[in-house]
Every structure is written in structure tokens, then in C-alpha cells.
Amino acid sequence: MITLNLIPTQYEEKTKLTKVYLVIKDILLIFLVFVIFITISFLFAKLILKNNYDDLIIENTLVNLNHKKFYSQIKKINSELNDIYQTQNSFYPYSKIFLALNDCMPHNIFLTNLKITSGLGKDKKRLINIKITGKAKTRDDLLKLKNNLEKNELFYNINFPFKNLLKPKNINFQISFNTK
């Protein structure tokens, strides 16, 4: 086979360059389409990841809110249990005091006031102070009350002011003492 070259050399170079440019153009076009496809893929991936991230944030926020709600309820219950525990530990059977005091009272003694205070002493033990005021018909009845209080093993540190004994009849008295 014989090839004839009828195109002048000047045009021949132009056609070669045009073919090279067309090939480069096709390669760049394919590369550009590939880059656009990758970019669109990345944008979709970004949107999907952002939606998933937002869902996770919302879910975590709801979980944290639920945890905070439960934590505050647990804290409230613990506080109430602590109050109950302290109340139970600070319980003292005051009925013992009333019964012992009733046993010490002679018939002609009338109480007008009974004050019971509870606290901690210097040794960090419970200290219950009782202060009674009332009226006695006679001095002998009042002395009988004093002796009965002193004999009772539940009461100690009895403060019996001397002014209680100044009148022989219808005596307004005040006595304070501690209990075990």
C-alpha cells in the first residue's frame, strides 16, 4: 500500500497539533467530569454525615436531659432518705419522760408549763433539758416533788431554786433538770 501525502506540511503540523489538543481536551473533560462526580459524592456524604451528626446530638441531648431528670429525682430521694434517717436517729421516746414525771408528781402539784429542749452536750451526746413551772398547794408538796425527782434515776442535775421555798402555801415554782 502506498500512502500519498497531499496535505502540505504546514497544514499537516496544524492537524497533528489539533489532534493532540483534542485528545488533551478529551482527557481534561473526562478529568473534569470525574472531579465533578467526586465533588458531588463528597457533598452528599457531607450532607449525610451532617444529618447523622445532628441526629446524634439531638439523641444525646435527650439522653442527657433524661439522665438529668433521673439524677435530680435520685438526689431528691436520697435527700428525703437522709432526712428520714436523721429523724429516726434523733428519735427519743419522750413518753418515758412523761410517765416518769407523772410518777413523781404529788396530788397537790399542778403544772402550768412543761418545756423540753433537746440538743447536743459538750461530749457530743444527746442532752435533754426539761423545765417545769407550776403551782404547789404547800411547801411539803413541793419538797415531795423535789425528792421524787431526785430519787428517779431518769432525772439528774436538778435545779431547784431556793425562792421556791419562800412561801408556805400556794407556791409558784420553777424547776429545771436533765434526763438520761
C-alpha positions in Angstrom: 0.0 0.0 0.0 1.2 3.4 -1.0 0.5 6.5 1.1 0.2 9.7 -0.6 0.6 12.8 1.4 -1.3 15.5 -0.4 -1.6 17.9 2.6 1.1 20.5 2.7 3.5 20.2 5.7 2.3 23.4 7.2 -1.3 22.0 7.4 0.0 18.7 8.5 1.5 20.1 11.7 -1.6 22.0 12.4 -3.7 18.8 12.1 -1.3 17.0 14.4 -1.5 19.8 16.9 -5.3 19.8 16.6 -5.4 16.1 17.2 -3.2 16.5 20.3 -5.3 19.3 21.5 -8.5 17.3 21.0 -7.0 14.4 22.9 -5.9 16.7 25.7 -9.3 18.4 25.7 -11.0 15.0 25.9 -8.7 13.9 28.8 -9.4 17.2 30.6 -13.1 16.9 30.0 -13.0 13.3 31.4 -10.9 14.5 34.4 -13.4 17.4 34.9 -16.4 15.1 34.8 -14.6 12.8 37.3 -13.8 15.7 39.6 -17.4 16.9 39.4 -18.6 13.4 40.2 -16.2 13.1 43.2 -17.2 16.6 44.4 -20.9 15.7 44.2 -20.3 12.4 46.1 -18.4 14.3 48.8 -21.2 16.8 49.1 -23.8 14.1 49.5 -21.5 12.3 52.0 -21.1 15.6 53.9 -24.9 16.1 54.0 -25.5 12.5 55.2 -22.8 12.8 57.9 -24.2 16.2 59.0 -27.7 14.8 59.3 -26.4 11.8 61.3 -24.3 14.1 63.5 -27.4 16.3 64.1 -29.4 13.2 65.0 -26.7 12.0 67.4 -26.6 15.5 69.0 -30.4 15.5 69.5 -30.4 11.9 70.8 -27.5 12.7 73.2 -29.3 15.8 74.4 -32.5 13.9 75.0 -30.5 11.2 76.8 -28.7 13.8 78.9 -32.0 15.5 79.7 -33.4 12.2 80.8 -30.3 11.4 82.8 -30.5 14.9 84.5 -34.2 14.2 85.3 -33.4 10.9 86.8 -30.3 12.2 88.6 -32.4 15.0 90.2 -35.1 12.5 91.2 -32.4 10.3 92.7 -30.9 13.3 94.5 -34.3 14.3 95.9 -35.0 10.7 97.1 -31.5 10.5 98.7 -32.2 13.8 100.5 -35.5 12.5 101.8 -33.9 9.3 102.9 -31.2 11.2 104.7 -33.9 13.3 106.5 -35.7 10.1 107.5 -32.5 8.6 108.7 -31.7 11.6 110.8 -35.2 11.7 112.2 -35.0 8.1 113.2 -31.6 8.5 114.7 -32.7 11.6 116.7 -35.9 9.9 118.0 -36.2 9.8 121.7 -39.1 8.1 123.5 -40.5 11.2 125.2 -43.3 9.0 126.6 -40.7 7.7 129.2 -40.2 11.3 130.4 -43.9 11.9 130.7 -44.5 8.7 132.6 -41.6 9.2 134.9 -42.7 12.8 135.5 -46.2 11.7 136.2 -45.0 9.2 138.8 -43.0 11.9 140.5 -46.0 14.4 140.8 -47.8 14.6 144.2 -51.5 15.2 144.1 -51.4 18.8 145.1 -49.0 19.9 142.3 -50.3 21.5 139.2 -48.1 22.1 136.2 -48.7 25.2 134.1 -45.8 24.8 131.7 -43.6 22.0 130.5 -40.7 22.8 128.2 -38.4 20.1 126.8 -35.4 21.0 124.7 -33.1 18.6 123.0 -29.6 19.2 121.8 -26.0 18.0 121.9 -23.9 18.4 125.1 -20.2 19.2 125.3 -19.4 15.5 124.8 -21.5 15.3 121.6 -24.1 13.2 123.3 -27.8 14.0 123.4 -28.8 16.3 126.1 -32.4 16.7 127.0 -33.3 19.6 129.3 -36.7 19.8 131.0 -38.1 22.9 132.6 -41.4 22.8 134.5 -43.3 25.6 136.1 -46.4 25.2 138.1 -48.3 25.7 141.4 -48.0 23.8 144.6 -50.6 24.0 147.4 -48.0 23.6 150.2 -44.2 23.7 150.7 -44.3 20.0 151.8 -45.9 19.0 148.4 -43.1 20.9 146.6 -40.4 19.2 148.7 -42.0 15.9 148.0 -41.8 16.6 144.2 -38.1 17.6 144.6 -37.4 14.3 146.5 -39.3 12.3 144.0 -37.3 13.9 141.1 -34.0 13.2 142.9 -34.9 9.6 143.5 -35.9 8.9 139.9 -32.9 7.5 138.0 -34.1 9.0 134.7 -33.6 12.6 136.0 -30.3 14.3 137.1 -28.8 17.7 137.5 -32.0 19.0 139.2 -32.0 22.8 139.6 -34.4 23.7 142.4 -34.1 27.4 143.2 -34.4 28.4 146.9 -37.0 31.0 146.1 -39.4 28.1 145.5 -39.4 27.6 149.3 -40.1 31.1 150.5 -43.9 30.9 150.6 -45.6 28.3 152.8 -48.7 27.9 150.6 -49.8 28.5 147.0 -46.3 28.5 145.7 -45.5 29.3 142.1 -42.4 27.2 141.3 -39.9 26.6 138.6 -37.6 23.5 138.4 -35.2 22.5 135.6 -33.4 19.2 135.2 -31.8 16.9 132.6 -32.7 13.4 131.6 -30.6 10.4 130.5 
